Amino acid sequence: MKTLFIIELFLIPIIVFANLSKPPIAEKIIIQDLLPKAEIKKKEVQKEIRVEEKKVVIREVSAYNAGDPAQTNSSPCISANGENICEALSLGYKRCAANFVKFGTILNIENYGDCLVVDRMNSRYKNSVDIAFSLEEKERALKFGRQKLAVSVK
């Protein structure tokens, strides 16, 4: 993939194409022979290029049943961001709890897929994820148990 950069040097716009097939951290573009040699022999311009990479971290992932007051607080169907999590799960949406990202973040969990963070865990679980299952899926949540899985932010 080629990306177009327009660099302004001495108020003269210079068009440079950079090959971004490999994700660079920084790319040096050497401006040489683009301007008369009398003006500049060699001018080096360093351009920072930010490439978003998915950071995958192995985290402890568990499961809980939304709607069960024994596993939640006194409002078992209301998540920490105010959503009716029981209704969302009944509509087929995947929801989870995590303390290390903002509400509304989508996490990709190995062997599970994407889930939307709408809930929080106890503060002692700073780097864990808790996947919400419906009240009717107690066996599935128990079978899921507690696992160490690859988790990335989408």
KEKE-3310 file (N, C-alpha, C; in steps of 0.2 Angstrom, whole numbers, plus 5000, padded with zeros to 4 digits):
npx = (5004:5003:5006:5002:5012:5013:5025:5031:5043:5053:5043:5039:5029:5031:5029:5028:5029:5027:5031:5021:5020:5026:5024:5029:5039:5045:5048:5061:5063:5072:5076:5083:5091:5079:5077:5086:5104:5112:5104:5101:5111:5109:5095:5087:5072:5062:5048:5036:5026:5011:5006:4992:4992:4986:4986:4989:4985:4988:4975:4966:4951:4934:4917:4901:4884:4872:4859:4858:4856:4865:4877:4880:4876:4863:4855:4853:4851:4855:4868:4885:4886:4873:4865:4852:4857:4853:4842:4850:4858:4848:4844:4854:4866:4884:4891:4902:4912:4925:4939:4950:4948:4938:4920:4910:4920:4926:4931:4941:4940:4949:4944:4931:4926:4920:4916:4906:4911:4902:4901:4908:4920:4924:4935:4948:4951:4959:4965:4957:4944:4927:4915:4898:4884:4868:4855:4849:4859:4868:4875:4883:4891:4898:4904:4913:4921:4937:4949:4965:4967:4970:4967:4962:4960:4948)
npy = (4994:5011:5027:5044:5058:5075:5086:5101:5111:5125:5132:5126:5114:5097:5081:5065:5048:5034:5018:5007:4994:4986:4989:5004:5011:5024:5033:5038:5050:5055:5070:5074:5080:5084:5097:5111:5109:5119:5126:5116:5104:5091:5087:5080:5074:5069:5059:5055:5041:5034:5019:5009:4995:4980:4976:4961:4953:4941:4936:4934:4926:4925:4919:4925:4925:4936:4943:4935:4937:4932:4932:4945:4962:4970:4974:4965:4964:4976:4984:4991:5003:5006:4999:4988:4973:4960:4960:4964:4952:4943:4947:4942:4949:4951:4953:4960:4962:4973:4981:4988:4995:5008:5010:5004:4999:4987:4971:4958:4941:4927:4912:4915:4927:4944:4956:4968:4980:4983:4983:4982:4974:4968:4978:4972:4965:4970:4967:4958:4949:4947:4937:4940:4929:4924:4921:4909:4901:4895:4883:4883:4894:4889:4879:4886:4892:4898:4905:4907:4918:4925:4942:4956:4973:4981)
npz = (5000:4995:5002:5001:5004:5008:5008:5015:5010:5011:5008:4996:4990:4991:4984:4990:4989:4999:5003:5012:5015:5025:5042:5048:5061:5061:5047:5036:5025:5012:5005:4991:4977:4973:4974:4967:4967:4971:4981:4991:4997:5004:5012:5026:5031:5044:5047:5057:5058:5062:5066:5069:5079:5084:5100:5108:5123:5135:5146:5161:5159:5163:5166:5169:5175:5170:5178:5189:5205:5215:5208:5205:5208:5218:5207:5196:5182:5177:5170:5174:5166:5164:5155:5150:5153:5153:5143:5132:5130:5128:5115:5108:5108:5112:5128:5140:5155:5161:5168:5163:5152:5143:5145:5131:5123:5112:5114:5108:5111:5112:5105:5108:5102:5098:5111:5119:5131:5145:5158:5175:5185:5201:5210:5213:5202:5190:5178:5171:5162:5161:5155:5150:5152:5149:5161:5159:5155:5164:5165:5154:5157:5169:5163:5155:5164:5171:5162:5154:5141:5125:5123:5114:5110:5100)
capx = (5000:5007:5003:5005:5014:5015:5030:5032:5050:5055:5036:5038:5026:5035:5025:5032:5025:5030:5028:5019:5018:5028:5022:5035:5038:5046:5051:5065:5062:5078:5075:5089:5090:5072:5078:5093:5110:5115:5100:5102:5115:5105:5090:5084:5066:5060:5041:5033:5020:5008:5002:4989:4993:4982:4990:4986:4988:4985:4972:4962:4944:4929:4911:4896:4877:4869:4852:4858:4859:4871:4884:4880:4873:4856:4851:4857:4851:4858:4876:4888:4885:4866:4862:4849:4862:4848:4839:4855:4860:4842:4844:4860:4872:4889:4893:4907:4915:4932:4941:4956:4946:4932:4914:4909:4926:4925:4936:4941:4943:4951:4939:4924:4924:4920:4911:4906:4912:4897:4900:4914:4922:4927:4942:4954:4952:4961:4967:4953:4938:4921:4910:4891:4880:4861:4853:4847:4865:4872:4880:4888:4896:4902:4909:4918:4926:4942:4954:4969:4966:4972:4962:4964:4955:4947)
capy = (5000:5017:5032:5050:5063:5081:5089:5108:5113:5131:5134:5122:5107:5091:5075:5059:5042:5030:5011:5005:4987:4984:4994:5007:5016:5030:5032:5043:5052:5059:5075:5075:5081:5087:5105:5112:5107:5126:5128:5111:5098:5086:5088:5075:5075:5063:5059:5050:5038:5030:5013:5005:4988:4977:4973:4955:4951:4935:4939:4929:4927:4921:4920:4925:4925:4942:4942:4931:4942:4929:4933:4952:4966:4970:4976:4960:4965:4983:4984:4997:5009:5008:4995:4982:4968:4954:4961:4964:4945:4939:4949:4939:4953:4948:4958:4958:4967:4974:4987:4991:4999:5012:5007:5004:4996:4981:4967:4952:4936:4920:4906:4918:4933:4951:4958:4975:4981:4987:4981:4982:4969:4970:4982:4968:4961:4975:4966:4952:4950:4943:4937:4939:4924:4925:4917:4902:4898:4893:4877:4886:4899:4885:4875:4891:4893:4903:4903:4912:4918:4931:4947:4962:4979:4982)
capz = (5000:4995:5005:4999:5009:5005:5013:5012:5011:5009:5005:4990:4991:4987:4984:4991:4990:5004:5003:5019:5016:5031:5046:5050:5067:5059:5041:5034:5018:5010:5000:4988:4970:4971:4973:4964:4972:4974:4987:4996:4995:5006:5017:5028:5034:5047:5047:5061:5055:5068:5063:5074:5080:5089:5106:5111:5129:5138:5152:5164:5157:5167:5164:5174:5173:5171:5180:5195:5211:5218:5205:5203:5214:5219:5201:5192:5175:5175:5170:5176:5161:5164:5150:5153:5150:5151:5137:5126:5129:5125:5108:5105:5109:5117:5133:5145:5160:5161:5172:5160:5146:5144:5142:5124:5120:5109:5115:5104:5115:5109:5105:5110:5098:5100:5115:5121:5138:5147:5165:5178:5189:5207:5209:5213:5195:5186:5171:5169:5158:5163:5149:5153:5149:5152:5167:5157:5152:5170:5163:5149:5161:5173:5158:5152:5170:5171:5157:5151:5134:5121:5122:5111:5110:5093)
cpx = (5004:5003:5006:5006:5015:5019:5031:5039:5052:5048:5035:5035:5029:5030:5029:5028:5030:5027:5027:5017:5020:5027:5028:5034:5039:5050:5055:5064:5068:5076:5082:5088:5083:5073:5085:5099:5113:5111:5101:5106:5111:5101:5087:5078:5063:5052:5039:5026:5017:5004:4999:4990:4989:4987:4986:4989:4984:4982:4968:4955:4940:4922:4906:4889:4874:4862:4852:4861:4864:4878:4885:4878:4866:4852:4855:4856:4853:4865:4878:4887:4877:4862:4858:4852:4858:4845:4844:4857:4854:4841:4850:4866:4877:4891:4898:4909:4922:4934:4946:4954:4940:4926:4913:4915:4924:4931:4936:4944:4944:4946:4932:4922:4924:4914:4911:4906:4906:4896:4907:4914:4924:4934:4948:4955:4953:4962:4963:4947:4933:4916:4903:4887:4873:4860:4852:4854:4870:4877:4885:4893:4900:4907:4915:4923:4930:4947:4959:4969:4968:4966:4965:4958:4954:4946)
cpy = (5006:5022:5039:5055:5069:5085:5096:5110:5120:5134:5131:5115:5102:5085:5069:5053:5037:5023:5009:4998:4984:4990:4997:5010:5023:5029:5039:5044:5057:5064:5077:5075:5083:5094:5106:5112:5114:5127:5123:5106:5091:5088:5082:5077:5069:5064:5054:5047:5033:5025:5009:4998:4985:4973:4967:4954:4945:4937:4933:4931:4922:4922:4921:4926:4931:4940:4938:4935:4939:4930:4940:4956:4966:4972:4971:4961:4972:4983:4991:5003:5010:5004:4989:4976:4961:4954:4961:4956:4941:4941:4946:4943:4950:4954:4956:4964:4967:4981:4991:4995:5003:5008:5009:5002:4989:4977:4960:4947:4930:4915:4909:4923:4939:4952:4965:4976:4986:4987:4982:4976:4972:4973:4978:4965:4967:4973:4959:4954:4945:4943:4936:4934:4926:4920:4910:4898:4897:4888:4879:4890:4894:4881:4880:4892:4899:4901:4909:4912:4925:4936:4953:4967:4980:4989)
cpz = (5000:4998:5003:5004:5005:5010:5010:5014:5008:5005:4998:4992:4987:4989:4985:4992:4994:5004:5010:5019:5022:5036:5050:5057:5065:5052:5039:5027:5017:5004:4997:4980:4968:4970:4970:4969:4975:4980:4992:4993:4997:5012:5019:5032:5037:5049:5051:5058:5060:5064:5069:5074:5085:5094:5109:5117:5132:5145:5154:5162:5160:5164:5170:5171:5175:5173:5187:5200:5215:5215:5203:5209:5214:5213:5196:5184:5172:5175:5172:5172:5161:5159:5153:5149:5149:5145:5131:5125:5126:5117:5104:5105:5114:5121:5138:5150:5160:5164:5168:5154:5148:5142:5135:5120:5118:5111:5111:5109:5111:5110:5108:5104:5101:5106:5117:5128:5140:5155:5168:5183:5196:5206:5209:5206:5190:5179:5168:5165:5161:5158:5152:5149:5152:5158:5165:5155:5158:5168:5159:5153:5165:5169:5156:5158:5169:5167:5156:5144:5131:5120:5119:5110:5102:5092)
residu = (MET:LYS:THR:LEU:PHE:ILE:ILE:GLU:LEU:PHE:LEU:ILE:PRO:ILE:ILE:VAL:PHE:ALA:ASN:LEU:SER:LYS:PRO:PRO:ILE:ALA:GLU:LYS:ILE:ILE:ILE:GLN:ASP:LEU:LEU:PRO:LYS:ALA:GLU:ILE:LYS:LYS:LYS:GLU:VAL:GLN:LYS:GLU:ILE:ARG:VAL:GLU:GLU:LYS:LYS:VAL:VAL:ILE:ARG:GLU:VAL:SER:ALA:TYR:ASN:ALA:GLY:ASP:PRO:ALA:GLN:THR:ASN:SER:SER:PRO:CYS:ILE:SER:ALA:ASN:GLY:GLU:ASN:ILE:CYS:GLU:ALA:LEU:SER:LEU:GLY:TYR:LYS:ARG:CYS:ALA:ALA:ASN:PHE:VAL:LYS:PHE:GLY:THR:ILE:LEU:ASN:ILE:GLU:ASN:TYR:GLY:ASP:CYS:LEU:VAL:VAL:ASP:ARG:MET:ASN:SER:ARG:TYR:LYS:ASN:SER:VAL:ASP:ILE:ALA:PHE:SER:LEU:GLU:GLU:LYS:GLU:ARG:ALA:LEU:LYS:PHE:GLY:ARG:GLN:LYS:LEU:ALA:VAL:SER:VAL:LYS)
# end
